[in-house]
Each structure stands twice: as structure tokens, then as C-alpha cells.
């Protein structure tokens, strides 16, 4: 029987038409970015894996960048989803961080830092009591010392939380200034939002984030999260500089170095302030 290349071709086309469409080409690294609640969600249904409920045009794809915190829902759900996205999905989140209002980002930063500082205090206070048992007994027995300790705690926790928010915003401002020196357009408000949403790193890397990870995903994932938190600032900064500021890789490296210097100085200053507060509280 004679061969019919055209018939074979038509049959192949029918088979392709009857099967499910093949997924578009993707990089494994992109898959790893979107393994958590992503920053890129459908504008209509809010799902990360939706191709776009709204038909796309030449200028709109039907998929928009949305911060989970800025959507409706339970406070803890939105808080955890955003903190998770800023940490485990830092590249995907900060590369497409949309411009927007400062107020919701500020609320997220304050809540995240307060929870992070409170959980750290809940861990450190028992350790300090074990290391300094005589001091702990004196505080328990003396009403005056108890009042003084509570005053230090009531002032120190919010003050440290505010300082951490300020430090993250300063880091974002340093990245913006570095990017502008490399020829990028100024994105001051977006840089501030970067700093505010970066406060999610502290929540995820702190005791509360580790505890939630242990109960929801297991001890192994909690350990991996702690290791990841050490690398997140650099990865998030590079994603912001390349995705938002549209810098080339060599310019990203130069701008990122300046931001790293600012972050290091802020970290040293933060450690010094914490040590000074603890020393003053013990001396008092």
C-alpha cells in the first residue's frame, strides 16, 4: 500500500488537537519561585496557576501582580502568605513588586516585626532566667523590680519593632539610591514598599515562623527555612534591581554591593542597640 505522508501529517494534527495543550516552556528555577503563595495572581480569580480569566490584549495579559496582604481575607492568612512569599519566593515576589500605597505595607511591617520581636522575647526571657537565676528570683520576689521589668518589656518590644521597620526601609532606600547611580529611574515608593514587605523575613526566620513551619510542614522544612533566611536579603535585592529597576546583571552586582554595605551597618547598629537595652535593663 502506498505511503501517504499527508495523511500521516493530518492524523498527527488531529491527535494533537484532541489532546490536552502542552504546557509552555518553563525553567525549573521559575517553578521553585512559585512553589509558595506567589506574588503573581489572576486578576479575576486570584489563583497563581490560572492562565488569566480575563482575555488578554496587546497590553494586558489578564494576570496582575498582587501582594497577598493587600487582598481580602483573614489577617493571619494574609500575613503568613505574604511573609512566606517574601522569604521562600523572594525572587518572584520582589521582581514584580507592584507600586501601591504605603499604608497597608506599613501595617504589614509593624505586625510582622511585633510578632517577630515578641516571639524572640518569649524564647530569650526563659534562657536569661536560666543563665541568671538570682536576678530572676529577685524580679519575681520584688514588686518594684517586676514593675520595672514590665516597663522595659512594654517599651523595648515596640521600640525594637519600630527600629527593625526603619532598618528595612533604609535598606530599600539604599538600593534605590544605588540603582539610580547605575542609571535606573527612581522608584522611591516601590523601594519603601520593598523595605516594608521585607519585614516578612524576620517573622519567617524568627521563633514564631519556625514553630509554624514545624507544625505545618515538619522539622526538616523549618531547618531549611532558617538556612534560606540567611540568603534571602541578597536574592531579594537582586530580584528588585533586575525586575523593577531593569538593571543589567553587572549593574545589579554594583548596586547590590552598596545595599549590602548599608544592610551590614544597620545589622551592627541593631545588635548594638539590643545589647545596650538589655544591659540597661539588667543594670536597672
C-alpha positions in Angstrom: 0.0 0.0 0.0 1.3 3.4 -1.0 2.6 5.7 1.8 0.6 8.8 2.4 2.7 11.4 4.2 0.0 13.9 4.0 -2.5 11.5 5.7 0.0 10.8 8.4 0.5 14.5 8.9 -3.3 15.2 9.1 -3.7 12.3 11.6 -0.9 13.7 13.8 -2.6 17.1 13.7 -5.9 15.5 14.8 -4.1 13.7 17.6 -2.5 16.9 18.8 -5.8 18.7 18.6 -7.6 16.1 20.7 -5.0 16.0 23.4 -4.5 18.5 26.2 -2.4 21.5 25.3 1.2 21.2 26.1 2.4 23.5 28.9 4.6 26.3 27.8 8.3 26.0 28.2 9.4 26.7 31.8 12.6 26.8 33.8 13.0 24.7 36.9 14.1 27.8 38.7 10.8 29.6 37.9 8.9 26.5 39.3 10.9 26.8 42.5 10.0 30.5 42.8 6.3 29.8 42.5 6.2 26.8 44.9 4.6 29.1 47.5 1.8 31.7 47.5 3.1 33.8 44.6 3.0 37.5 44.0 1.6 36.9 40.5 -2.1 36.1 40.7 -5.0 36.1 38.4 -6.8 39.5 38.4 -10.2 37.7 38.5 -10.0 34.5 40.5 -6.8 35.2 42.5 -5.2 31.9 41.7 -1.5 31.6 41.0 -1.8 28.8 38.4 -4.6 30.5 36.3 -3.6 31.5 32.7 -5.9 34.5 33.1 -9.7 34.6 33.3 -9.8 37.9 31.5 -8.9 37.7 27.8 -5.5 39.3 27.2 -4.8 42.2 24.9 -1.7 43.6 23.5 -1.1 45.5 26.7 -2.8 43.3 29.3 -2.4 39.5 30.0 -5.2 39.1 32.5 -2.7 38.3 35.2 -1.5 41.0 37.5 0.9 41.3 40.4 -0.9 41.3 43.7 0.5 41.2 47.3 -1.5 38.7 49.3 -1.6 41.1 52.3 -3.4 43.6 50.1 -6.2 41.2 49.2 -9.2 40.4 51.3 -9.2 37.6 53.8 -8.3 36.6 57.4 -5.4 38.7 58.8 -3.2 35.7 59.8 -3.8 34.0 56.4 -2.8 37.2 54.5 0.1 37.8 56.9 1.6 34.3 56.6 1.1 34.1 52.9 2.9 37.4 52.3 5.7 36.6 54.7 6.1 33.2 53.1 6.2 34.8 49.6 8.8 37.3 50.7 11.1 34.6 52.0 10.6 31.3 50.1 9.5 33.1 47.0 11.7 36.2 47.3 12.8 36.3 43.7 9.3 36.0 42.2 7.8 38.4 44.8 10.2 41.3 44.7 10.9 41.1 40.9 7.3 42.0 40.2 6.5 44.0 43.4 3.8 46.4 42.2 3.6 50.1 43.1 0.9 50.9 45.5 0.0 52.6 48.8 2.4 52.7 51.7 -0.2 52.4 54.5 -1.1 48.7 54.0 2.6 47.8 53.6 3.3 49.7 56.8 0.6 47.8 58.7 2.1 44.5 57.5 5.6 45.6 58.6 4.6 46.7 62.0 2.6 43.5 62.7 5.3 41.2 61.3 8.0 42.9 63.4 5.9 42.9 66.6 5.2 39.2 66.3 8.9 38.5 65.4 10.2 40.5 68.4 7.6 39.1 70.8 8.4 35.5 69.8 12.1 36.2 70.2 11.5 37.7 73.6 9.4 34.6 74.6 12.4 32.5 73.7 15.1 34.6 75.3 13.4 35.5 78.6 13.5 31.9 79.9 17.1 31.5 78.7 18.1 34.7 80.5 16.3 33.4 83.6 18.2 30.1 83.5 21.5 31.9 82.9 20.9 34.5 85.7 18.7 32.6 88.3 19.5 35.0 91.1 18.3 38.0 89.1 15.2 36.1 88.0 14.3 35.3 91.6 14.8 38.9 92.7 12.5 40.1 90.0 9.9 37.5 91.0 10.1 38.4 94.7 10.3 42.2 94.3 7.2 44.2 93.2 9.4 47.1 92.3 11.6 45.0 90.1 8.6 43.4 88.4 7.1 46.7 87.5 10.5 47.9 86.2 10.9 44.7 84.1 7.4 45.1 82.7 8.1 48.7 81.8 11.3 47.8 80.0 9.4 45.0 78.2 6.5 47.2 77.3 8.8 49.9 75.9 11.5 47.7 74.4 9.4 45.4 72.3 7.6 48.1 70.2 10.8 50.2 70.1 12.8 47.3 68.7 10.0 46.5 66.2 9.9 50.1 65.0 13.7 50.1 64.7 13.6 46.9 62.6 11.0 48.5 60.3 13.2 51.6 59.9 16.2 49.4 59.2 14.4 47.6 56.4 13.1 50.8 54.9 16.6 52.3 55.0 17.9 49.2 53.2 15.3 49.8 50.5 16.2 53.4 50.2 19.9 52.5 49.8 19.0 50.1 47.0 17.0 52.8 45.3 19.9 55.3 45.5 22.4 52.7 44.2 20.1 51.8 41.3 19.8 55.5 40.4 23.5 55.8 40.4 23.6 53.0 37.8 21.2 54.9 35.6 17.9 53.4 36.6 14.7 55.5 37.1 13.9 56.5 40.7 11.3 54.1 42.3 11.3 55.6 45.8 7.9 54.5 46.8 8.4 51.0 45.5 11.7 50.8 47.3 10.0 51.8 50.5 7.4 49.0 49.9 10.3 46.7 49.4 11.7 47.5 52.8 8.3 47.2 54.5 7.4 43.9 53.0 11.0 42.7 53.7 9.9 42.6 57.3 8.4 39.3 56.5 11.9 37.8 56.5 12.1 38.5 60.3 8.8 36.8 61.0 9.7 33.7 59.0 13.2 33.5 60.4 12.2 34.0 64.0 10.9 31.5 66.5 7.2 32.0 65.6 7.9 31.3 61.9 10.0 28.2 62.8 7.2 27.0 65.1 4.5 27.4 62.4 6.7 25.6 59.9 7.4 22.7 62.2 3.7 22.1 62.8 2.6 22.7 59.2 5.4 21.2 57.1 7.8 19.4 59.5 11.1 19.9 61.3 13.2 19.4 58.1 11.4 22.3 56.3 11.9 24.5 59.3 15.6 23.9 59.2 15.7 24.6 55.5 13.8 27.9 56.1 16.4 29.0 58.7 19.2 28.4 56.2 17.2 30.1 53.4 16.6 33.2 55.6 20.4 33.9 55.6 20.4 34.2 51.8 17.1 36.0 51.3 18.2 39.6 51.5 20.7 39.3 48.7 18.4 37.3 46.5 15.5 39.7 47.1 17.7 42.7 46.4 19.0 41.3 43.1 15.4 40.5 42.1 14.2 44.0 42.8 17.1 45.6 41.0 16.7 43.4 37.9 13.0 43.1 37.8 11.8 46.6 38.9 14.7 48.8 38.1 15.6 46.8 34.9 19.3 46.9 35.5 21.7 44.6 33.7 23.5 41.9 35.7 26.7 43.8 36.0 24.9 46.9 37.3 22.8 44.8 39.6 26.0 43.5 41.2 27.3 47.0 41.8 24.1 48.4 43.1 23.6 45.3 45.3 27.1 45.8 46.9 26.1 49.3 48.1 22.9 47.9 49.5 24.8 45.1 51.3 27.0 47.7 53.0 24.0 49.6 54.2 22.4 46.4 55.5 25.6 45.3 57.3 25.8 48.7 59.0 22.2 48.5 60.1 22.7 45.0 61.4 25.6 46.0 63.5 23.8 49.0 64.8 20.7 46.9 65.6 22.8 44.4 67.6 24.5 47.3 69.5 21.1 48.8 70.4 19.7 45.5 71.6 22.8 44.8 73.7 22.6 48.3 75.2 18.9 47.9 76.0 19.5 44.6 77.7 22.4 45.9 79.6 20.4 48.9 80.8 17.5 46.7 81.8 19.8 44.4 83.8 21.6 47.3 85.5 18.3 49.0 86.4 
